Amino acid sequence: MNNFVNHPIISVDEIIRPTHLEIDLKALAENFSRIKKHVSPAKVMPILKANAYGHGLIRVAQLMEELNADYLGVAVLEEGILLRQIGIKMPILILGGILGNQVPLFLKHNLTITAHSIEKLRQIDETAAQMKTKAKVHLKIDTGLERIGVHYYNAENFLEVSLKCKNIEVEGIFSHFANSESTDLTHAKLQLERFLEVLRFFEKHSLKKPIRHFSNSGAILQLPDANLDMVRPGIMLYGVYPSANVKKTIEVRPALTWKSNVVYFKVIRAGHPVGYGSTWQANHDVRSVTVPVGYGDGYMRSMSGKAEVLLNGKRYPVIGTISMDQIVVNIENDSAYNGDEVILIGSDGKNSITAEELAEWAGTIPYEILTSINTRVPRVYVE
Ligand SMILES: *Cc1c(COP(=O)(O)O)cnc(C)c1O
């Protein structure tokens, strides 16, 4: 089945662009079950924000539902509403901050709200009362990321208020790590201690604990003490590790291959510069191919002068400046033909080019590489 992301589902023969992503659903399913097995009995909330890290929100959500994941996590309200509109029934937590005027939409679509201040709790409570329903919320505690949430040192009052809100069900409580993928876990451990201290509130008052969750990929791999009742894997679900030095205690493999095809072959004469700004030229004739992908697809311009691609089992450099829709590849004296497959991210058996490598060329992290592959690139799902 093929999904043109944010578009109606289209069939194979309607894909006219050679540049596309192949998403290996089996790899996604295996990564999920490895994580699940590793953290059991903790529950798993796959994180599907930013178009499922580029893998296509709709199909990945359907797969996670088929695999009986416990919860889904996305960043923004619209992602949650889209999942409801395509018929996803499982619980969905919107991880990001909320505005009071969004609350009716959360309630209408049965989406779980992140409550990150006393003021927001009151807005949620009032709206739920007006709509004669009960709001499901997860309380967000800031233990050291300084983004959203109530500071751990002010949490007691926040928890007390939450329990007095008659129209709110406090289903969960969570925090988020700043450095869990690092080799130095000092700050992560401090954050965990702070969170555990906040959670003593429930014991002190003999209250049933809500679902406690904290761990992203880095912590799942390196800090099993933080698994608690549920974990929130993002990048590792897609088979990419959160950093180069993280302990790889769970084996996962990339689910995404980014492919294109040669659309043009030519010989470039010695001394004839290539591309915008004429940044590259050779002192001898070179053979080259042109491939229809560029920064307009998320193939980042900042990789100019560094990027390589796979063609017929070999690595070749991208030459000149990466433009919006096209790149030029230097194949020196080798041969290539129109229609030959080009791999931008992925493996051809012998060689591979990873999202991590693109991140290095672009001076960024693999998260940004994956989430930048935009909706102009069709996603094709293979079982
Ligand atoms: C993005 C995100 C995650 C997943 O992080 P990864 O490092 O991709 O595993 C988990 N929790 C929250 C709150 C997030 O925003």
The ligand as a MOL file (V3000), in Angstrom:
LIG
                    3D

  0  0  0     0  0            999 V3000
M  V30 BEGIN CTAB
M  V30 COUNTS 15 15 0 0 0
M  V30 BEGIN ATOM
M  V30 1 C 10.3860 13.5370 20.7790 0
M  V30 2 C 10.0460 13.0770 22.1310 0
M  V30 3 C 10.3150 11.7520 22.5290 0
M  V30 4 C 11.0850 10.7710 21.6630 0
M  V30 5 O 12.4430 11.1100 21.6570 0
M  V30 6 P 13.5370 10.2120 20.9020 0
M  V30 7 O 14.8410 10.7830 21.3190 0
M  V30 8 O 13.2770 10.3660 19.4470 0
M  V30 9 O 13.3250 8.8170 21.3620 0
M  V30 10 C 9.8630 11.3590 23.7680 0
M  V30 11 N 9.2120 12.2300 24.5860 0
M  V30 12 C 8.9510 13.5050 24.2370 0
M  V30 13 C 8.2390 14.4020 25.1900 0
M  V30 14 C 9.3750 13.9730 23.0080 0
M  V30 15 O 9.1270 15.2460 22.6660 0
M  V30 END ATOM
M  V30 BEGIN BOND
M  V30 1 1 1 2
M  V30 2 1 2 3
M  V30 3 2 2 14
M  V30 4 1 3 4
M  V30 5 2 3 10
M  V30 6 1 4 5
M  V30 7 1 5 6
M  V30 8 2 6 7
M  V30 9 1 6 8
M  V30 10 1 6 9
M  V30 11 1 10 11
M  V30 12 2 11 12
M  V30 13 1 12 13
M  V30 14 1 12 14
M  V30 15 1 14 15
M  V30 END BOND
M  V30 END CTAB
M  END
